[in-house]
Amino acid sequence: MHWPMAFQRGNEVMPRNRDGSMRHDPTHFIDTWKAMEQLVEKGLVKAIGLSNFNARQVDEVLAVATHKPAVNQVECHPYLMQEELLQHCQRRGIALTAYSPLGSADRPWAKAREPKLLEDPGILALAQRCGKTPAQVILRWQLQRGVTCIPKSSTPSRIKENLEVFDFSLSEDDMKTIASFNRGERLIIPLMEKDGKQVWRDAGHPHFPFHDPY
């Protein structure tokens, strides 16, 4: 389930209002989860999971689940470590998967002044010392934390490079150094203009997940 918020059906993939916000449907994510469980029971899928759910919402699903979520897929990178959510999911036997683990510098709404994770001086210094690329250092950091990653690339050489992270390890000090870069900063959720202010798209929805601490 990609979001705890339901969107209206329509001809558009993601139907929007005039102000750019999404057109929502009142369906509760628990109802969607129970429908997904039927897919498991019919043998149509082997596992089901969540994405962009905060800790409270994960527990709401677990409270009624017949089939436990296999995974919670969330934005996660050195600028947004998600340590509390990671520990919360691990205690419940749910894998945490990082989308945009390299910061998605090509996101269309990025502003020129926003930091680029792969150009962070601290990451570059570690990469140089390890004889690895910045992307490899970041992916290795995630793996050592117990986080699985789904980096996006269409370049064969970079796809190969992203797999070459099992022939080195980061020291405890290296891990702490990368953890110190955490800003609690979401890069992937786009902002929109509303009443003269920049607000998160969909922030008004009652199931918007990012109002909670994690």
C-alpha atoms as one frame of an Amber mdcrd trajectory, in Angstrom:
protein
   0.000   0.000   0.000   1.844   3.036  -1.274   0.241   5.581   1.085  -2.036
   5.495   4.136  -4.142   8.014   2.211  -6.569   6.848  -0.476  -6.892   8.716
  -3.775  -9.964   9.042  -5.928 -10.255   6.946  -9.018 -10.128   8.744 -12.325
  -8.637   8.855 -15.797  -5.505  10.466 -14.377  -2.933   8.319 -12.609  -2.956
  10.771  -9.692  -6.072  12.973  -9.946  -5.484  16.489  -8.639  -7.442  19.529
  -7.547  -6.817  22.914  -9.137  -4.414  23.927  -6.367  -2.214  20.892  -7.067
  -3.343  18.818  -4.096  -4.534  15.268  -4.621  -8.198  14.320  -4.807  -8.685
  11.964  -1.899 -11.070   9.128  -1.193 -12.410   8.500   2.338 -11.433   4.794
   2.315  -9.504   3.943   5.502  -6.149   2.209   5.117  -7.373  -0.622   7.368
 -10.080  -1.446   4.816  -7.460  -1.471   2.078  -5.223  -3.730   4.164  -8.007
  -6.261   4.737  -8.659  -6.317   0.980  -4.955  -6.919   0.350  -4.968  -9.814
   2.794  -7.544 -11.529   0.610  -4.972 -11.546  -2.196  -2.634 -13.543   0.038
  -5.410 -15.941   1.038  -6.304 -16.538  -2.615  -2.685 -17.276  -3.452  -2.415
 -14.312  -5.803   0.535 -12.763  -3.943   3.093 -14.130  -1.492   3.540 -11.059
   0.669   2.044  -7.620   1.219   3.525  -4.505   2.740   3.306  -0.812   3.475
   4.921   2.383   2.272   5.054   5.832   3.888   3.397   4.621   7.099   4.462
   6.137  10.400   4.955   4.032  13.542   1.447   4.623  14.881  -0.117   3.635
  11.564   2.046   0.508  11.365   0.715  -0.519  14.772  -2.855   0.184  13.693
  -2.400  -2.276  10.843  -0.730  -4.859  13.098  -3.630  -4.651  15.546  -6.044
  -6.077  12.952  -3.711  -7.928  10.599  -4.078 -11.615   9.852  -1.014 -11.339
   7.614   1.744  -9.139   9.010   3.237  -6.508   6.683   6.508  -7.792   5.250
   7.966  -4.340   4.786   7.520  -0.618   5.294   9.072   1.328   2.430   9.963
   4.933   3.295  12.240   7.759   2.274  15.511   7.095   4.085  19.019   8.485
   3.586  21.713  10.184   5.696  19.726  13.437   5.776  16.636  11.514   6.986
  17.875   8.532   8.978  14.481   7.280  10.207  16.264   5.608  13.146  13.221
   5.528  15.443  10.992   4.120  12.707  13.679   1.575  11.792  13.882   0.318
  15.360  10.096   0.313  15.662   9.729  -1.867  12.558  12.615  -4.161  13.490
  11.074  -4.854  16.899   7.923  -5.949  15.091   9.687  -8.111  12.526   8.989
  -5.741   9.632  11.761  -4.909   7.182  12.445  -1.258   6.455  13.219  -0.460
   2.826  14.740   2.868   1.811  13.473   4.560  -1.307  15.510   7.482  -2.609
  18.484   6.245  -0.534  20.815   8.509  -2.526  18.669  11.625  -2.132  17.054
  11.684  -5.614  18.941  14.752  -6.785  17.025  14.601 -10.080  13.647  15.218
  -8.429  11.918  17.888 -10.544  10.906  20.100  -7.603  14.431  20.371  -6.161
  15.630  23.939  -5.695  19.134  25.072  -6.560  19.971  25.862  -2.935  18.975
  22.430  -1.631  21.841  20.125  -0.645  22.868  17.236  -2.872  23.601  14.170
  -0.795  26.089  12.669  -3.238  28.088  15.909  -3.114  28.147  16.194   0.679
  31.760  16.894   1.737  31.562  14.355   4.566  30.328  11.613   2.252  32.969
  12.519  -0.340  35.735  12.304   2.280  34.594   8.872   3.430  34.296   7.635
  -0.137  37.809   8.774  -0.954  39.243   7.065   2.128  37.372   3.815   1.395
  38.242   3.858  -2.303  34.545   3.723  -3.131  31.979   6.044  -4.688  29.701
   8.212  -2.518  26.727   6.065  -3.566  28.489   2.874  -2.496  29.347   4.350
   0.898  25.728   5.395   1.488  24.333   2.026   0.416  26.846   0.197   2.611
  25.840   2.381   5.573  22.215   1.405   5.064  22.989  -2.305   4.778  24.989
  -2.253   8.004  22.000  -0.637   9.728  19.737  -3.432   8.518  17.972  -1.300
   5.906  17.362  -2.634   2.400  17.711  -0.148  -0.449  16.125   0.418  -3.845
  18.359   2.975  -5.583  17.099   4.170  -8.948  19.332   4.173 -11.995  18.977
   3.574 -15.708  22.727   3.557 -16.335  24.161   0.006 -16.543  27.504   1.032
 -15.034  25.818   2.643 -12.033  23.489  -0.307 -11.535  26.584  -2.544 -11.436
  28.322  -0.101  -9.103  25.362  -0.102  -6.707  25.726  -3.872  -6.306  29.423
  -3.686  -5.440  28.972  -2.915  -1.752  29.773  -6.284  -0.194  33.567  -6.156
  -0.407  34.116  -3.506   2.269  32.750  -2.429   5.644  32.383   0.874   7.419
  33.857   1.216  10.890  31.765   2.159  13.904  33.233   5.665  13.697  32.303
   5.854  10.002  28.743   4.860  10.846  28.555   7.536  13.537  29.975  10.133
  11.159  27.277   9.455   8.572  24.609   9.432  11.287  25.730  12.925  12.296
  24.544  14.217   8.909  20.916  13.570   9.869  18.723  16.674   9.503  15.305
  15.063   9.687  14.825  16.550   6.234  12.387  15.097   3.704  13.461  15.691
   0.137  10.904  13.648  -1.748   7.511  14.935  -0.573   6.774  17.957  -2.773
   5.574  21.271  -1.408   2.739  23.354  -2.816   1.678  26.959  -2.421  -1.342
  27.504  -0.174  -2.478  30.819   1.292   0.914  32.295   0.537   2.810  29.525
   2.344   4.714  26.435   1.265   3.008  23.362   2.709   3.338  19.632   2.158
   1.035  18.307  -0.490  -1.755  16.283   1.170  -0.893  17.584   4.647  -4.576
  18.283   5.301  -5.577  14.646   4.943  -6.446  12.989   8.298  -4.111  10.070
   7.520  -1.185  12.201   6.349   1.692  10.296   7.963   4.338  12.913   8.582
   2.711  14.958  11.315   3.757  12.306  13.843   7.371  12.366  15.113   8.089
   9.142  13.202
